[in-house]
Amino acid sequence: MIYGRQLSWGSSIQIEPLVGLNYAYLKQNIVSSYNATYIIANRFGVSAVVGGSLLAGSVSSNTNFNSYGGGNKVLTPTQLANQSQNMVVPEVDAKLEASYTMPFNAKGSSINFALGYLFAAYFNAINQVVPASLVPGAFNGGTIAIETASQVQSNINLNGPYASFTLTF
């Protein structure tokens, strides 16, 4: 669910602030974005959109591997982590696009084609459980034994070109 209100300055510039809730894999997504469009030659436009989200929910981490050490040639299955934790993941995004809009009728129906480039960053979105220390001497005994584990969180960036098709009625 997104709420927005379009504001126009003259016939060429339109800005549309948006805020709302959206469903995501992390259960809840709070969205806020700003869209500014400059209309060129009646049906052509250039848009810049900046937005942000807070994704809240549960993240599952599962780390399994097979290991052997020393003179042991038999693989030993090891499960390092199988856990779930609640997280809030902040997200920021921006996009630049060129578009063409073709109206259908006087009631405001239209079709829009757009090409652009998207920048998106999700902060601390990837959770990994990794070995922090090994049991001393276990490798020479034929296995890799983990004494303690730690969690490492990292960002994910999704950037690249896109194409969109929108029907408004």
C-alpha positions as CSV (number, residue, x, y, z in Angstrom):
1,M,0.0,0.0,0.0
2,I,1.6,3.3,-1.1
3,Y,0.2,6.8,-0.8
4,G,1.4,9.6,-3.0
5,R,0.4,13.1,-4.1
6,Q,1.6,14.6,-7.3
7,L,2.7,18.2,-7.3
8,S,3.2,20.2,-10.5
9,W,5.2,23.3,-11.1
10,G,4.1,24.6,-14.5
11,S,3.5,22.2,-17.3
12,S,7.0,20.6,-17.3
13,I,7.9,19.6,-13.8
14,Q,6.1,17.1,-11.6
15,I,7.1,15.9,-8.1
16,E,5.4,13.0,-6.4
17,P,6.4,12.2,-2.7
18,L,5.3,8.6,-1.8
19,V,5.1,6.8,1.6
20,G,3.5,3.5,2.5
21,L,3.8,-0.2,3.5
22,N,4.7,-3.0,1.2
23,Y,5.2,-6.8,1.6
24,A,8.7,-8.1,1.4
25,Y,10.4,-11.4,2.3
26,L,11.3,-9.8,5.7
27,K,7.6,-9.4,6.4
28,Q,7.3,-5.6,6.6
29,N,8.6,-2.8,4.4
30,I,8.2,0.9,5.2
31,V,8.8,2.9,2.0
32,S,9.4,6.6,1.4
33,S,10.4,8.0,-2.0
34,Y,10.4,11.1,-4.1
35,N,9.8,11.2,-7.8
36,A,10.6,14.3,-10.0
37,T,9.7,14.2,-13.7
38,Y,10.6,16.8,-16.3
39,I,8.3,16.6,-19.4
40,I,10.0,17.1,-22.7
41,A,8.1,17.7,-26.0
42,N,4.6,16.6,-24.7
43,R,5.0,12.8,-24.3
44,F,8.7,12.4,-23.5
45,G,10.0,12.8,-20.0
46,V,13.1,12.4,-17.8
47,S,12.6,11.2,-14.2
48,A,14.8,11.1,-11.1
49,V,13.5,9.0,-8.2
50,V,15.1,8.8,-4.7
51,G,13.7,6.5,-2.1
52,G,14.3,4.6,1.1
53,S,12.9,1.6,3.0
54,L,13.1,-0.1,6.3
55,L,12.7,-3.9,6.0
56,A,11.8,-5.6,9.3
57,G,11.5,-9.3,9.9
58,S,13.2,-12.6,10.6
59,V,16.4,-13.7,8.8
60,S,17.5,-17.4,8.8
61,S,21.2,-18.3,8.8
62,N,22.3,-21.8,7.9
63,T,25.9,-22.8,7.5
64,N,26.8,-26.5,6.7
65,F,30.0,-27.9,5.3
66,N,32.1,-31.0,5.0
67,S,35.7,-31.1,6.3
68,Y,38.6,-33.4,6.9
69,G,42.1,-32.7,8.2
70,G,45.4,-34.3,8.9
71,G,45.5,-37.9,7.6
72,N,41.8,-38.3,7.7
73,K,40.3,-38.8,4.2
74,V,36.7,-39.3,5.3
75,L,34.6,-36.2,5.1
76,T,33.0,-35.0,8.4
77,P,29.7,-33.1,8.0
78,T,29.5,-30.0,10.2
79,Q,26.6,-27.7,10.9
80,L,27.9,-24.4,12.2
81,A,24.6,-22.5,12.5
82,N,20.9,-23.0,12.0
83,Q,19.3,-19.9,13.5
84,S,16.8,-17.2,13.0
85,Q,17.0,-13.6,14.2
86,N,14.9,-10.5,13.9
87,M,16.5,-7.7,11.9
88,V,15.7,-4.2,10.5
89,V,17.5,-3.7,7.1
90,P,17.7,0.0,5.9
91,E,17.5,0.4,2.1
92,V,18.2,3.4,-0.1
93,D,17.6,3.6,-3.8
94,A,17.7,6.0,-6.7
95,K,16.9,5.8,-10.4
96,L,17.2,7.9,-13.5
97,E,15.0,7.2,-16.5
98,A,13.8,8.5,-19.8
99,S,10.2,7.7,-20.7
100,Y,7.6,8.0,-23.4
101,T,3.8,8.2,-22.4
102,M,1.0,7.6,-24.8
103,P,-2.5,8.6,-23.7
104,F,-5.4,6.3,-24.5
105,N,-8.4,8.6,-23.9
106,A,-9.6,11.8,-22.2
107,K,-10.2,9.9,-18.9
108,G,-6.4,9.8,-18.2
109,S,-5.6,6.2,-19.3
110,S,-2.1,5.9,-20.7
111,I,0.7,3.6,-21.4
112,N,4.3,4.4,-20.4
113,F,7.6,2.9,-21.6
114,A,10.8,3.8,-19.7
115,L,14.5,3.0,-19.8
116,G,16.8,3.8,-17.0
117,Y,19.5,3.0,-14.5
118,L,18.8,1.8,-10.9
119,F,21.0,2.1,-7.8
120,A,19.9,0.2,-4.7
121,A,21.8,-0.5,-1.4
122,Y,20.6,-2.8,1.4
123,F,22.6,-2.3,4.6
124,N,23.5,-5.3,6.7
125,A,21.2,-7.5,4.7
126,I,23.4,-10.6,4.5
127,N,24.0,-12.5,7.7
128,Q,26.8,-15.1,7.8
129,V,27.9,-17.3,10.6
130,V,31.6,-18.1,10.3
131,P,34.2,-19.9,12.5
132,A,36.0,-17.5,15.0
133,S,38.4,-20.1,16.5
134,L,39.2,-23.8,16.0
135,V,39.8,-26.4,18.7
136,P,43.6,-26.5,19.1
137,G,45.1,-29.7,17.6
138,A,41.9,-31.0,16.1
139,F,43.1,-30.6,12.5
140,N,46.1,-32.9,13.2
141,G,43.7,-35.4,14.8
142,G,41.8,-35.7,11.5
143,T,39.0,-33.2,11.6
144,I,38.3,-29.5,11.7
145,A,36.5,-28.7,15.0
146,I,35.1,-25.3,15.6
147,E,35.4,-23.9,19.1
148,T,33.5,-20.5,18.7
149,A,31.6,-18.9,15.8
150,S,30.8,-15.3,15.1
151,Q,28.3,-13.5,12.9
152,V,29.3,-11.2,10.1
153,Q,26.8,-8.9,8.4
154,S,27.4,-7.3,5.0
155,N,25.7,-5.0,2.5
156,I,24.3,-5.9,-0.9
157,N,24.1,-3.4,-3.8
158,L,21.9,-4.0,-6.8
159,N,22.8,-1.6,-9.6
160,G,22.0,-1.8,-13.3
161,P,19.9,-0.8,-16.3
162,Y,16.2,-1.5,-16.4
163,A,13.2,-1.2,-18.7
164,S,9.6,-0.8,-17.6
165,F,6.1,-0.8,-19.1
166,T,3.2,0.8,-17.1
167,L,-0.5,0.9,-17.9
168,T,-2.5,3.5,-16.1
169,F,-6.3,3.5,-16.2
